Amino acid sequence: MEHVLDLLAFEPAGGSGPQWYGPCPLHEATSKRSRSFSVNVTLGRYYCHRCHSHGNPLELWAAANKLPLHRAAIDLCQRLGREVPWIQRG
Ligand SMILES: [Zn+2]
């Protein structure tokens, strides 16, 4: 989850421990100090109180980039320099 937030240039406006709050990367947040978007980096879940988007890091990446989940997974793995888990290599 931290990697996805890094890629989205998310800047937490507050929070404690694994629970962060900040401006939502999915809708046009009114202010950089917005706390409508909450994310738990330990659980790997996010929720936006404004646009009601929620899910796991992959779903966040897909929503932020308007990609289908499958395409988002490949894109994300490439950006993080990881192999896409389901591709079998000889
Ligand atoms: Zn939102």
PDB file of the backbone (N, CA, C, O) and the ligand in Angstrom, with CONECT records:
HET     ZN  A 101       1
ATOM      1  N   MET A   1       0.828  -1.205   0.000  1.00  0.00           N
ATOM      2  CA  MET A   1       0.000   0.000   0.000  1.00  0.00           C
ATOM      3  C   MET A   1       0.868   1.263   0.000  1.00  0.00           C
ATOM      4  O   MET A   1       0.561   2.227  -0.702  1.00  0.00           O
ATOM      5  N   GLU A   2       1.953   1.261   0.787  1.00  0.00           N
ATOM      6  CA  GLU A   2       2.836   2.431   0.803  1.00  0.00           C
ATOM      7  C   GLU A   2       3.383   2.743  -0.584  1.00  0.00           C
ATOM      8  O   GLU A   2       3.523   3.908  -0.959  1.00  0.00           O
ATOM      9  N   HIS A   3       3.693   1.685  -1.347  1.00  0.00           N
ATOM     10  CA  HIS A   3       4.259   1.901  -2.683  1.00  0.00           C
ATOM     11  C   HIS A   3       3.255   2.612  -3.579  1.00  0.00           C
ATOM     12  O   HIS A   3       3.606   3.523  -4.328  1.00  0.00           O
ATOM     13  N   VAL A   4       2.018   2.186  -3.491  1.00  0.00           N
ATOM     14  CA  VAL A   4       0.977   2.793  -4.318  1.00  0.00           C
ATOM     15  C   VAL A   4       0.796   4.257  -3.919  1.00  0.00           C
ATOM     16  O   VAL A   4       0.666   5.128  -4.779  1.00  0.00           O
ATOM     17  N   LEU A   5       0.788   4.523  -2.620  1.00  0.00           N
ATOM     18  CA  LEU A   5       0.631   5.898  -2.152  1.00  0.00           C
ATOM     19  C   LEU A   5       1.806   6.757  -2.612  1.00  0.00           C
ATOM     20  O   LEU A   5       1.627   7.922  -2.967  1.00  0.00           O
ATOM     21  N   ASP A   6       3.010   6.179  -2.605  1.00  0.00           N
ATOM     22  CA  ASP A   6       4.196   6.881  -3.109  1.00  0.00           C
ATOM     23  C   ASP A   6       4.008   7.257  -4.570  1.00  0.00           C
ATOM     24  O   ASP A   6       4.251   8.397  -4.967  1.00  0.00           O
ATOM     25  N   LEU A   7       3.575   6.288  -5.362  1.00  0.00           N
ATOM     26  CA  LEU A   7       3.402   6.505  -6.796  1.00  0.00           C
ATOM     27  C   LEU A   7       2.346   7.567  -7.066  1.00  0.00           C
ATOM     28  O   LEU A   7       2.413   8.274  -8.072  1.00  0.00           O
ATOM     29  N   LEU A   8       1.378   7.677  -6.175  1.00  0.00           N
ATOM     30  CA  LEU A   8       0.313   8.658  -6.346  1.00  0.00           C
ATOM     31  C   LEU A   8       0.684   9.998  -5.713  1.00  0.00           C
ATOM     32  O   LEU A   8      -0.111  10.937  -5.716  1.00  0.00           O
ATOM     33  N   ALA A   9       1.918  10.075  -5.163  1.00  0.00           N
ATOM     34  CA  ALA A   9       2.392  11.297  -4.504  1.00  0.00           C
ATOM     35  C   ALA A   9       1.429  11.728  -3.407  1.00  0.00           C
ATOM     36  O   ALA A   9       1.168  12.916  -3.212  1.00  0.00           O
ATOM     37  N   PHE A  10       0.910  10.740  -2.703  1.00  0.00           N
ATOM     38  CA  PHE A  10      -0.005  11.017  -1.600  1.00  0.00           C
ATOM     39  C   PHE A  10       0.762  11.589  -0.418  1.00  0.00           C
ATOM     40  O   PHE A  10       1.784  11.043  -0.002  1.00  0.00           O
ATOM     41  N   GLU A  11       0.256  12.694   0.119  1.00  0.00           N
ATOM     42  CA  GLU A  11       0.875  13.294   1.294  1.00  0.00           C
ATOM     43  C   GLU A  11      -0.113  13.262   2.438  1.00  0.00           C
ATOM     44  O   GLU A  11      -1.104  13.992   2.427  1.00  0.00           O
ATOM     45  N   PRO A  12       0.148  12.420   3.430  1.00  0.00           N
ATOM     46  CA  PRO A  12      -0.789  12.321   4.547  1.00  0.00           C
ATOM     47  C   PRO A  12      -0.902  13.657   5.271  1.00  0.00           C
ATOM     48  O   PRO A  12       0.102  14.325   5.521  1.00  0.00           O
ATOM     49  N   ALA A  13      -2.131  14.039   5.605  1.00  0.00           N
ATOM     50  CA  ALA A  13      -2.350  15.278   6.344  1.00  0.00           C
ATOM     51  C   ALA A  13      -2.457  14.988   7.834  1.00  0.00           C
ATOM     52  O   ALA A  13      -2.487  15.908   8.651  1.00  0.00           O
ATOM     53  N   GLY A  14      -2.514  13.725   8.180  1.00  0.00           N
ATOM     54  CA  GLY A  14      -2.612  13.381   9.589  1.00  0.00           C
ATOM     55  C   GLY A  14      -2.770  11.886   9.755  1.00  0.00           C
ATOM     56  O   GLY A  14      -2.692  11.127   8.789  1.00  0.00           O
ATOM     57  N   GLY A  15      -2.990  11.476  10.974  1.00  0.00           N
ATOM     58  CA  GLY A  15      -3.166  10.065  11.233  1.00  0.00           C
ATOM     59  C   GLY A  15      -2.224   9.610  12.316  1.00  0.00           C
ATOM     60  O   GLY A  15      -1.379  10.368  12.792  1.00  0.00           O
ATOM     61  N   SER A  16      -2.383   8.353  12.700  1.00  0.00           N
ATOM     62  CA  SER A  16      -1.496   7.808  13.711  1.00  0.00           C
ATOM     63  C   SER A  16      -1.257   6.351  13.404  1.00  0.00           C
ATOM     64  O   SER A  16      -2.161   5.640  12.963  1.00  0.00           O
ATOM     65  N   GLY A  17      -0.008   5.896  13.642  1.00  0.00           N
ATOM     66  CA  GLY A  17       0.316   4.515  13.361  1.00  0.00           C
ATOM     67  C   GLY A  17       0.056   4.193  11.903  1.00  0.00           C
ATOM     68  O   GLY A  17       0.434   4.962  11.019  1.00  0.00           O
ATOM     69  N   PRO A  18      -0.588   3.061  11.645  1.00  0.00           N
ATOM     70  CA  PRO A  18      -0.828   2.647  10.254  1.00  0.00           C
ATOM     71  C   PRO A  18      -2.011   3.363   9.622  1.00  0.00           C
ATOM     72  O   PRO A  18      -2.262   3.195   8.428  1.00  0.00           O
ATOM     73  N   GLN A  19      -2.745   4.161  10.397  1.00  0.00           N
ATOM     74  CA  GLN A  19      -3.949   4.831   9.882  1.00  0.00           C
ATOM     75  C   GLN A  19      -3.599   6.249   9.454  1.00  0.00           C
ATOM     76  O   GLN A  19      -3.267   7.096  10.284  1.00  0.00           O
ATOM     77  N   TRP A  20      -3.678   6.499   8.137  1.00  0.00           N
ATOM     78  CA  TRP A  20      -3.325   7.815   7.613  1.00  0.00           C
ATOM     79  C   TRP A  20      -4.553   8.494   7.042  1.00  0.00           C
ATOM     80  O   TRP A  20      -5.495   7.839   6.597  1.00  0.00           O
ATOM     81  N   TYR A  21      -4.529   9.827   7.060  1.00  0.00           N
ATOM     82  CA  TYR A  21      -5.599  10.614   6.453  1.00  0.00           C
ATOM     83  C   TYR A  21      -4.980  11.634   5.530  1.00  0.00           C
ATOM     84  O   TYR A  21      -3.857  12.088   5.752  1.00  0.00           O
ATOM     85  N   GLY A  22      -5.717  11.995   4.488  1.00  0.00           N
ATOM     86  CA  GLY A  22      -5.192  13.019   3.598  1.00  0.00           C
ATOM     87  C   GLY A  22      -6.137  13.297   2.459  1.00  0.00           C
ATOM     88  O   GLY A  22      -7.249  12.770   2.414  1.00  0.00           O
ATOM     89  N   PRO A  23      -5.684  14.140   1.526  1.00  0.00           N
ATOM     90  CA  PRO A  23      -6.512  14.451   0.362  1.00  0.00           C
ATOM     91  C   PRO A  23      -6.655  13.227  -0.534  1.00  0.00           C
ATOM     92  O   PRO A  23      -5.697  12.482  -0.741  1.00  0.00           O
ATOM     93  N   CYS A  24      -7.841  13.030  -1.054  1.00  0.00           N
ATOM     94  CA  CYS A  24      -8.119  11.863  -1.883  1.00  0.00           C
ATOM     95  C   CYS A  24      -7.453  12.006  -3.251  1.00  0.00           C
ATOM     96  O   CYS A  24      -7.644  13.025  -3.914  1.00  0.00           O
ATOM     97  N   PRO A  25      -6.675  11.008  -3.691  1.00  0.00           N
ATOM     98  CA  PRO A  25      -6.060  11.075  -5.024  1.00  0.00           C
ATOM     99  C   PRO A  25      -7.047  10.742  -6.145  1.00  0.00           C
ATOM    100  O   PRO A  25      -6.697  10.841  -7.322  1.00  0.00           O
ATOM    101  N   LEU A  26      -8.257  10.354  -5.799  1.00  0.00           N
ATOM    102  CA  LEU A  26      -9.210   9.890  -6.811  1.00  0.00           C
ATOM    103  C   LEU A  26     -10.173  10.977  -7.270  1.00  0.00           C
ATOM    104  O   LEU A  26     -10.555  11.003  -8.440  1.00  0.00           O
ATOM    105  N   HIS A  27     -10.567  11.859  -6.387  1.00  0.00           N
ATOM    106  CA  HIS A  27     -11.412  12.975  -6.818  1.00  0.00           C
ATOM    107  C   HIS A  27     -10.643  14.266  -6.541  1.00  0.00           C
ATOM    108  O   HIS A  27      -9.648  14.258  -5.816  1.00  0.00           O
ATOM    109  N   GLU A  28     -11.105  15.365  -7.117  1.00  0.00           N
ATOM    110  CA  GLU A  28     -10.420  16.632  -6.915  1.00  0.00           C
ATOM    111  C   GLU A  28     -10.641  17.099  -5.482  1.00  0.00           C
ATOM    112  O   GLU A  28     -11.684  17.668  -5.157  1.00  0.00           O
ATOM    113  N   ALA A  29      -9.661  16.856  -4.640  1.00  0.00           N
ATOM    114  CA  ALA A  29      -9.788  17.291  -3.256  1.00  0.00           C
ATOM    115  C   ALA A  29      -9.786  18.810  -3.204  1.00  0.00           C
ATOM    116  O   ALA A  29      -9.047  19.472  -3.933  1.00  0.00           O
ATOM    117  N   THR A  30     -10.622  19.348  -2.334  1.00  0.00           N
ATOM    118  CA  THR A  30     -10.760  20.801  -2.272  1.00  0.00           C
ATOM    119  C   THR A  30      -9.509  21.448  -1.710  1.00  0.00           C
ATOM    120  O   THR A  30      -9.205  22.599  -2.025  1.00  0.00           O
ATOM    121  N   SER A  31      -8.785  20.720  -0.885  1.00  0.00           N
ATOM    122  CA  SER A  31      -7.627  21.306  -0.228  1.00  0.00           C
ATOM    123  C   SER A  31      -6.581  20.230   0.012  1.00  0.00           C
ATOM    124  O   SER A  31      -6.909  19.055   0.181  1.00  0.00           O
ATOM    125  N   LYS A  32      -5.326  20.640   0.025  1.00  0.00           N
ATOM    126  CA  LYS A  32      -4.248  19.701   0.316  1.00  0.00           C
ATOM    127  C   LYS A  32      -4.329  19.191   1.747  1.00  0.00           C
ATOM    128  O   LYS A  32      -3.723  18.177   2.093  1.00  0.00           O
ATOM    129  N   ARG A  33      -5.092  19.913   2.579  1.00  0.00           N
ATOM    130  CA  ARG A  33      -5.214  19.499   3.969  1.00  0.00           C
ATOM    131  C   ARG A  33      -6.462  18.669   4.196  1.00  0.00           C
ATOM    132  O   ARG A  33      -6.810  18.342   5.331  1.00  0.00           O
ATOM    133  N   SER A  34      -7.129  18.332   3.106  1.00  0.00           N
ATOM    134  CA  SER A  34      -8.317  17.489   3.212  1.00  0.00           C
ATOM    135  C   SER A  34      -7.975  16.166   3.899  1.00  0.00           C
ATOM    136  O   SER A  34      -6.894  15.609   3.705  1.00  0.00           O
ATOM    137  N   ARG A  35      -8.905  15.686   4.693  1.00  0.00           N
ATOM    138  CA  ARG A  35      -8.690  14.397   5.372  1.00  0.00           C
ATOM    139  C   ARG A  35      -9.807  13.424   5.014  1.00  0.00           C
ATOM    140  O   ARG A  35     -10.118  12.513   5.782  1.00  0.00           O
ATOM    141  N   SER A  36     -10.406  13.624   3.846  1.00  0.00           N
ATOM    142  CA  SER A  36     -11.538  12.777   3.474  1.00  0.00           C
ATOM    143  C   SER A  36     -11.108  11.360   3.125  1.00  0.00           C
ATOM    144  O   SER A  36     -11.913  10.429   3.151  1.00  0.00           O
ATOM    145  N   PHE A  37      -9.826  11.209   2.798  1.00  0.00           N
ATOM    146  CA  PHE A  37      -9.315   9.927   2.356  1.00  0.00           C
ATOM    147  C   PHE A  37      -8.576   9.269   3.512  1.00  0.00           C
ATOM    148  O   PHE A  37      -7.636   9.846   4.060  1.00  0.00           O
ATOM    149  N   SER A  38      -8.989   8.086   3.878  1.00  0.00           N
ATOM    150  CA  SER A  38      -8.301   7.390   4.962  1.00  0.00           C
ATOM    151  C   SER A  38      -7.771   6.061   4.456  1.00  0.00           C
ATOM    152  O   SER A  38      -8.411   5.372   3.661  1.00  0.00           O
ATOM    153  N   VAL A  39      -6.586   5.724   4.937  1.00  0.00           N
ATOM    154  CA  VAL A  39      -5.949   4.505   4.476  1.00  0.00           C
ATOM    155  C   VAL A  39      -5.285   3.820   5.654  1.00  0.00           C
ATOM    156  O   VAL A  39      -4.679   4.467   6.508  1.00  0.00           O
ATOM    157  N   ASN A  40      -5.407   2.514   5.688  1.00  0.00           N
ATOM    158  CA  ASN A  40      -4.707   1.734   6.706  1.00  0.00           C
ATOM    159  C   ASN A  40      -3.631   0.932   5.997  1.00  0.00           C
ATOM    160  O   ASN A  40      -3.927  -0.026   5.283  1.00  0.00           O
ATOM    161  N   VAL A  41      -2.373   1.331   6.198  1.00  0.00           N
ATOM    162  CA  VAL A  41      -1.285   0.711   5.441  1.00  0.00           C
ATOM    163  C   VAL A  41      -0.994  -0.704   5.923  1.00  0.00           C
ATOM    164  O   VAL A  41      -0.423  -1.506   5.185  1.00  0.00           O
ATOM    165  N   THR A  42      -1.380  -1.011   7.148  1.00  0.00           N
ATOM    166  CA  THR A  42      -1.163  -2.373   7.651  1.00  0.00           C
ATOM    167  C   THR A  42      -2.182  -3.334   7.044  1.00  0.00           C
ATOM    168  O   THR A  42      -1.846  -4.434   6.604  1.00  0.00           O
ATOM    169  N   LEU A  43      -3.436  -2.884   7.035  1.00  0.00           N
ATOM    170  CA  LEU A  43      -4.487  -3.737   6.466  1.00  0.00           C
ATOM    171  C   LEU A  43      -4.490  -3.683   4.940  1.00  0.00           C
ATOM    172  O   LEU A  43      -5.005  -4.585   4.280  1.00  0.00           O
ATOM    173  N   GLY A  44      -3.903  -2.605   4.381  1.00  0.00           N
ATOM    174  CA  GLY A  44      -3.913  -2.445   2.936  1.00  0.00           C
ATOM    175  C   GLY A  44      -5.300  -2.130   2.404  1.00  0.00           C
ATOM    176  O   GLY A  44      -5.714  -2.642   1.364  1.00  0.00           O
ATOM    177  N   ARG A  45      -6.013  -1.278   3.136  1.00  0.00           N
ATOM    178  CA  ARG A  45      -7.356  -0.880   2.712  1.00  0.00           C
ATOM    179  C   ARG A  45      -7.436   0.639   2.707  1.00  0.00           C
ATOM    180  O   ARG A  45      -6.801   1.311   3.520  1.00  0.00           O
ATOM    181  N   TYR A  46      -8.231   1.174   1.774  1.00  0.00           N
ATOM    182  CA  TYR A  46      -8.447   2.614   1.782  1.00  0.00           C
ATOM    183  C   TYR A  46      -9.930   2.893   1.659  1.00  0.00           C
ATOM    184  O   TYR A  46     -10.698   2.051   1.193  1.00  0.00           O
ATOM    185  N   TYR A  47     -10.325   4.081   2.081  1.00  0.00           N
ATOM    186  CA  TYR A  47     -11.718   4.503   1.953  1.00  0.00           C
ATOM    187  C   TYR A  47     -11.760   6.015   1.846  1.00  0.00           C
ATOM    188  O   TYR A  47     -11.089   6.715   2.605  1.00  0.00           O
ATOM    189  N   CYS A  48     -12.550   6.526   0.900  1.00  0.00           N
ATOM    190  CA  CYS A  48     -12.736   7.959   0.771  1.00  0.00           C
ATOM    191  C   CYS A  48     -14.149   8.322   1.221  1.00  0.00           C
ATOM    192  O   CYS A  48     -15.130   7.803   0.687  1.00  0.00           O
ATOM    193  N   HIS A  49     -14.246   9.206   2.196  1.00  0.00           N
ATOM    194  CA  HIS A  49     -15.548   9.596   2.724  1.00  0.00           C
ATOM    195  C   HIS A  49     -16.297  10.507   1.766  1.00  0.00           C
ATOM    196  O   HIS A  49     -17.506  10.693   1.903  1.00  0.00           O
ATOM    197  N   ARG A  50     -15.585  11.081   0.794  1.00  0.00           N
ATOM    198  CA  ARG A  50     -16.220  12.005  -0.134  1.00  0.00           C
ATOM    199  C   ARG A  50     -16.748  11.259  -1.364  1.00  0.00           C
ATOM    200  O   ARG A  50     -17.926  11.378  -1.699  1.00  0.00           O
ATOM    201  N   CYS A  51     -15.889  10.498  -2.032  1.00  0.00           N
ATOM    202  CA  CYS A  51     -16.352   9.837  -3.256  1.00  0.00           C
ATOM    203  C   CYS A  51     -16.683   8.363  -3.011  1.00  0.00           C
ATOM    204  O   CYS A  51     -17.078   7.652  -3.936  1.00  0.00           O
ATOM    205  N   HIS A  52     -16.524   7.909  -1.777  1.00  0.00           N
ATOM    206  CA  HIS A  52     -16.931   6.563  -1.364  1.00  0.00           C
ATOM    207  C   HIS A  52     -16.221   5.449  -2.112  1.00  0.00           C
ATOM    208  O   HIS A  52     -16.710   4.321  -2.179  1.00  0.00           O
ATOM    209  N   SER A  53     -15.060   5.774  -2.674  1.00  0.00           N
ATOM    210  CA  SER A  53     -14.244   4.726  -3.276  1.00  0.00           C
ATOM    211  C   SER A  53     -13.523   3.983  -2.144  1.00  0.00           C
ATOM    212  O   SER A  53     -13.110   4.587  -1.154  1.00  0.00           O
ATOM    213  N   HIS A  54     -13.383   2.683  -2.307  1.00  0.00           N
ATOM    214  CA  HIS A  54     -12.706   1.910  -1.274  1.00  0.00           C
ATOM    215  C   HIS A  54     -12.141   0.640  -1.880  1.00  0.00           C
ATOM    216  O   HIS A  54     -12.551   0.232  -2.966  1.00  0.00           O
ATOM    217  N   GLY A  55     -11.205   0.016  -1.187  1.00  0.00           N
ATOM    218  CA  GLY A  55     -10.665  -1.242  -1.678  1.00  0.00           C
ATOM    219  C   GLY A  55      -9.243  -1.452  -1.239  1.00  0.00           C
ATOM    220  O   GLY A  55      -8.793  -0.885  -0.243  1.00  0.00           O
ATOM    221  N   ASN A  56      -8.532  -2.275  -1.992  1.00  0.00           N
ATOM    222  CA  ASN A  56      -7.145  -2.601  -1.681  1.00  0.00           C
ATOM    223  C   ASN A  56      -6.216  -1.728  -2.544  1.00  0.00           C
ATOM    224  O   ASN A  56      -6.692  -0.957  -3.377  1.00  0.00           O
ATOM    225  N   PRO A  57      -4.895  -1.848  -2.347  1.00  0.00           N
ATOM    226  CA  PRO A  57      -3.972  -0.987  -3.096  1.00  0.00           C
ATOM    227  C   PRO A  57      -4.126  -1.120  -4.607  1.00  0.00           C
ATOM    228  O   PRO A  57      -4.031  -0.133  -5.336  1.00  0.00           O
ATOM    229  N   LEU A  58      -4.360  -2.326  -5.069  1.00  0.00           N
ATOM    230  CA  LEU A  58      -4.524  -2.532  -6.506  1.00  0.00           C
ATOM    231  C   LEU A  58      -5.763  -1.805  -7.032  1.00  0.00           C
ATOM    232  O   LEU A  58      -5.739  -1.196  -8.101  1.00  0.00           O
ATOM    233  N   GLU A  59      -6.827  -1.883  -6.269  1.00  0.00           N
ATOM    234  CA  GLU A  59      -8.057  -1.196  -6.676  1.00  0.00           C
ATOM    235  C   GLU A  59      -7.869   0.319  -6.644  1.00  0.00           C
ATOM    236  O   GLU A  59      -8.454   1.041  -7.451  1.00  0.00           O
ATOM    237  N   LEU A  60      -7.049   0.794  -5.708  1.00  0.00           N
ATOM    238  CA  LEU A  60      -6.738   2.225  -5.647  1.00  0.00           C
ATOM    239  C   LEU A  60      -5.969   2.650  -6.896  1.00  0.00           C
ATOM    240  O   LEU A  60      -6.271   3.673  -7.511  1.00  0.00           O
ATOM    241  N   TRP A  61      -4.973   1.847  -7.255  1.00  0.00           N
ATOM    242  CA  TRP A  61      -4.165   2.147  -8.430  1.00  0.00           C
ATOM    243  C   TRP A  61      -5.027   2.136  -9.704  1.00  0.00           C
ATOM    244  O   TRP A  61      -4.897   3.005 -10.566  1.00  0.00           O
ATOM    245  N   ALA A  62      -5.893   1.147  -9.798  1.00  0.00           N
ATOM    246  CA  ALA A  62      -6.777   1.032 -10.957  1.00  0.00           C
ATOM    247  C   ALA A  62      -7.709   2.245 -11.036  1.00  0.00           C
ATOM    248  O   ALA A  62      -7.913   2.809 -12.111  1.00  0.00           O
ATOM    249  N   ALA A  63      -8.271   2.642  -9.894  1.00  0.00           N
ATOM    250  CA  ALA A  63      -9.204   3.767  -9.872  1.00  0.00           C
ATOM    251  C   ALA A  63      -8.488   5.073 -10.194  1.00  0.00           C
ATOM    252  O   ALA A  63      -9.016   5.914 -10.921  1.00  0.00           O
ATOM    253  N   ALA A  64      -7.277   5.241  -9.649  1.00  0.00           N
ATOM    254  CA  ALA A  64      -6.538   6.487  -9.845  1.00  0.00           C
ATOM    255  C   ALA A  64      -6.104   6.646 -11.298  1.00  0.00           C
ATOM    256  O   ALA A  64      -6.010   7.765 -11.803  1.00  0.00           O
ATOM    257  N   ASN A  65      -5.840   5.526 -11.970  1.00  0.00           N
ATOM    258  CA  ASN A  65      -5.358   5.583 -13.344  1.00  0.00           C
ATOM    259  C   ASN A  65      -6.428   5.198 -14.355  1.00  0.00           C
ATOM    260  O   ASN A  65      -6.166   5.122 -15.555  1.00  0.00           O
ATOM    261  N   LYS A  66      -7.644   4.954 -13.853  1.00  0.00           N
ATOM    262  CA  LYS A  66      -8.765   4.603 -14.711  1.00  0.00           C
ATOM    263  C   LYS A  66      -8.442   3.415 -15.608  1.00  0.00           C
ATOM    264  O   LYS A  66      -8.737   3.405 -16.803  1.00  0.00           O
ATOM    265  N   LEU A  67      -7.827   2.415 -14.986  1.00  0.00           N
ATOM    266  CA  LEU A  67      -7.472   1.190 -15.697  1.00  0.00           C
ATOM    267  C   LEU A  67      -8.341   0.049 -15.194  1.00  0.00           C
ATOM    268  O   LEU A  67      -8.778   0.061 -14.043  1.00  0.00           O
ATOM    269  N   PRO A  68      -8.594  -0.940 -16.051  1.00  0.00           N
ATOM    270  CA  PRO A  68      -9.217  -2.155 -15.542  1.00  0.00           C
ATOM    271  C   PRO A  68      -8.243  -2.865 -14.601  1.00  0.00           C
ATOM    272  O   PRO A  68      -7.029  -2.709 -14.732  1.00  0.00           O
ATOM    273  N   LEU A  69      -8.768  -3.639 -13.657  1.00  0.00           N
ATOM    274  CA  LEU A  69      -7.942  -4.250 -12.612  1.00  0.00           C
ATOM    275  C   LEU A  69      -6.771  -5.041 -13.167  1.00  0.00           C
ATOM    276  O   LEU A  69      -5.648  -4.924 -12.676  1.00  0.00           O
ATOM    277  N   HIS A  70      -7.031  -5.847 -14.192  1.00  0.00           N
ATOM    278  CA  HIS A  70      -5.990  -6.702 -14.753  1.00  0.00           C
ATOM    279  C   HIS A  70      -4.847  -5.849 -15.289  1.00  0.00           C
ATOM    280  O   HIS A  70      -3.679  -6.118 -15.009  1.00  0.00           O
ATOM    281  N   ARG A  71      -5.187  -4.819 -16.062  1.00  0.00           N
ATOM    282  CA  ARG A  71      -4.199  -3.925 -16.650  1.00  0.00           C
ATOM    283  C   ARG A  71      -3.447  -3.155 -15.556  1.00  0.00           C
ATOM    284  O   ARG A  71      -2.241  -2.925 -15.653  1.00  0.00           O
ATOM    285  N   ALA A  72      -4.182  -2.769 -14.526  1.00  0.00           N
ATOM    286  CA  ALA A  72      -3.583  -2.022 -13.420  1.00  0.00           C
ATOM    287  C   ALA A  72      -2.549  -2.875 -12.690  1.00  0.00           C
ATOM    288  O   ALA A  72      -1.507  -2.368 -12.275  1.00  0.00           O
ATOM    289  N   ALA A  73      -2.831  -4.160 -12.533  1.00  0.00           N
ATOM    290  CA  ALA A  73      -1.918  -5.056 -11.828  1.00  0.00           C
ATOM    291  C   ALA A  73      -0.598  -5.172 -12.581  1.00  0.00           C
ATOM    292  O   ALA A  73       0.473  -5.141 -11.974  1.00  0.00           O
ATOM    293  N   ILE A  74      -0.676  -5.305 -13.896  1.00  0.00           N
ATOM    294  CA  ILE A  74       0.536  -5.413 -14.711  1.00  0.00           C
ATOM    295  C   ILE A  74       1.313  -4.101 -14.644  1.00  0.00           C
ATOM    296  O   ILE A  74       2.531  -4.099 -14.463  1.00  0.00           O
ATOM    297  N   ASP A  75       0.604  -2.995 -14.790  1.00  0.00           N
ATOM    298  CA  ASP A  75       1.222  -1.676 -14.756  1.00  0.00           C
ATOM    299  C   ASP A  75       1.935  -1.446 -13.429  1.00  0.00           C
ATOM    300  O   ASP A  75       3.065  -0.958 -13.394  1.00  0.00           O
ATOM    301  N   LEU A  76       1.269  -1.797 -12.353  1.00  0.00           N
ATOM    302  CA  LEU A  76       1.816  -1.577 -11.019  1.00  0.00           C
ATOM    303  C   LEU A  76       3.068  -2.424 -10.790  1.00  0.00           C
ATOM    304  O   LEU A  76       4.063  -1.932 -10.257  1.00  0.00           O
ATOM    305  N   CYS A  77       3.022  -3.676 -11.186  1.00  0.00           N
ATOM    306  CA  CYS A  77       4.176  -4.553 -11.019  1.00  0.00           C
ATOM    307  C   CYS A  77       5.373  -4.031 -11.797  1.00  0.00           C
ATOM    308  O   CYS A  77       6.505  -4.080 -11.317  1.00  0.00           O
ATOM    309  N   GLN A  78       5.116  -3.529 -13.002  1.00  0.00           N
ATOM    310  CA  GLN A  78       6.203  -3.002 -13.813  1.00  0.00           C
ATOM    311  C   GLN A  78       6.827  -1.775 -13.157  1.00  0.00           C
ATOM    312  O   GLN A  78       8.048  -1.623 -13.151  1.00  0.00           O
ATOM    313  N   ARG A  79       5.995  -0.911 -12.611  1.00  0.00           N
ATOM    314  CA  ARG A  79       6.515   0.295 -11.970  1.00  0.00           C
ATOM    315  C   ARG A  79       7.321  -0.030 -10.733  1.00  0.00           C
ATOM    316  O   ARG A  79       8.284   0.665 -10.409  1.00  0.00           O
ATOM    317  N   LEU A  80       6.927  -1.094 -10.037  1.00  0.00           N
ATOM    318  CA  LEU A  80       7.614  -1.465  -8.808  1.00  0.00           C
ATOM    319  C   LEU A  80       8.755  -2.433  -9.083  1.00  0.00           C
ATOM    320  O   LEU A  80       9.444  -2.870  -8.161  1.00  0.00           O
ATOM    321  N   GLY A  81       8.952  -2.769 -10.365  1.00  0.00           N
ATOM    322  CA  GLY A  81      10.043  -3.655 -10.731  1.00  0.00           C
ATOM    323  C   GLY A  81       9.833  -5.077 -10.265  1.00  0.00           C
ATOM    324  O   GLY A  81      10.789  -5.805 -10.001  1.00  0.00           O
ATOM    325  N   ARG A  82       8.575  -5.465 -10.166  1.00  0.00           N
ATOM    326  CA  ARG A  82       8.274  -6.833  -9.730  1.00  0.00           C
ATOM    327  C   ARG A  82       7.713  -7.627 -10.888  1.00  0.00           C
ATOM    328  O   ARG A  82       7.189  -7.079 -11.857  1.00  0.00           O
ATOM    329  N   GLU A  83       7.839  -8.920 -10.758  1.00  0.00           N
ATOM    330  CA  GLU A  83       7.238  -9.765 -11.772  1.00  0.00           C
ATOM    331  C   GLU A  83       5.737  -9.850 -11.510  1.00  0.00           C
ATOM    332  O   GLU A  83       5.282  -9.879 -10.367  1.00  0.00           O
ATOM    333  N   VAL A  84       4.998  -9.889 -12.594  1.00  0.00           N
ATOM    334  CA  VAL A  84       3.562 -10.073 -12.453  1.00  0.00           C
ATOM    335  C   VAL A  84       3.348 -11.497 -11.973  1.00  0.00           C
ATOM    336  O   VAL A  84       3.789 -12.436 -12.635  1.00  0.00           O
ATOM    337  N   PRO A  85       2.675 -11.686 -10.826  1.00  0.00           N
ATOM    338  CA  PRO A  85       2.648 -12.987 -10.163  1.00  0.00           C
ATOM    339  C   PRO A  85       2.139 -14.146 -11.017  1.00  0.00           C
ATOM    340  O   PRO A  85       2.612 -15.275 -10.886  1.00  0.00           O
ATOM    341  N   TRP A  86       1.175 -13.861 -11.889  1.00  0.00           N
ATOM    342  CA  TRP A  86       0.554 -14.990 -12.575  1.00  0.00           C
ATOM    343  C   TRP A  86       1.228 -15.340 -13.900  1.00  0.00           C
ATOM    344  O   TRP A  86       0.798 -16.271 -14.581  1.00  0.00           O
ATOM    345  N   ILE A  87       2.272 -14.613 -14.272  1.00  0.00           N
ATOM    346  CA  ILE A  87       2.959 -14.955 -15.508  1.00  0.00           C
ATOM    347  C   ILE A  87       4.014 -16.023 -15.213  1.00  0.00           C
ATOM    348  O   ILE A  87       4.947 -15.798 -14.443  1.00  0.00           O
ATOM    349  N   GLN A  88       3.848 -17.167 -15.830  1.00  0.00           N
ATOM    350  CA  GLN A  88       4.792 -18.255 -15.655  1.00  0.00           C
ATOM    351  C   GLN A  88       5.974 -18.060 -16.595  1.00  0.00           C
ATOM    352  O   GLN A  88       5.793 -17.845 -17.794  1.00  0.00           O
ATOM    353  N   ARG A  89       7.142 -18.133 -16.067  1.00  0.00           N
ATOM    354  CA  ARG A  89       8.329 -18.007 -16.916  1.00  0.00           C
ATOM    355  C   ARG A  89       9.021 -19.364 -16.977  1.00  0.00           C
ATOM    356  O   ARG A  89       9.170 -20.066 -15.977  1.00  0.00           O
ATOM    357  N   GLY A  90       9.436 -19.699 -18.195  1.00  0.00           N
ATOM    358  CA  GLY A  90      10.054 -20.987 -18.401  1.00  0.00           C
ATOM    359  C   GLY A  90      11.386 -21.083 -17.720  1.00  0.00           C
ATOM    360  O   GLY A  90      12.046 -22.119 -17.799  1.00  0.00           O
TER     361      GLY A  90
HETATM  362 ZN    ZN A 101     -12.406  10.635  -3.019  1.00  0.00          ZN2+
END
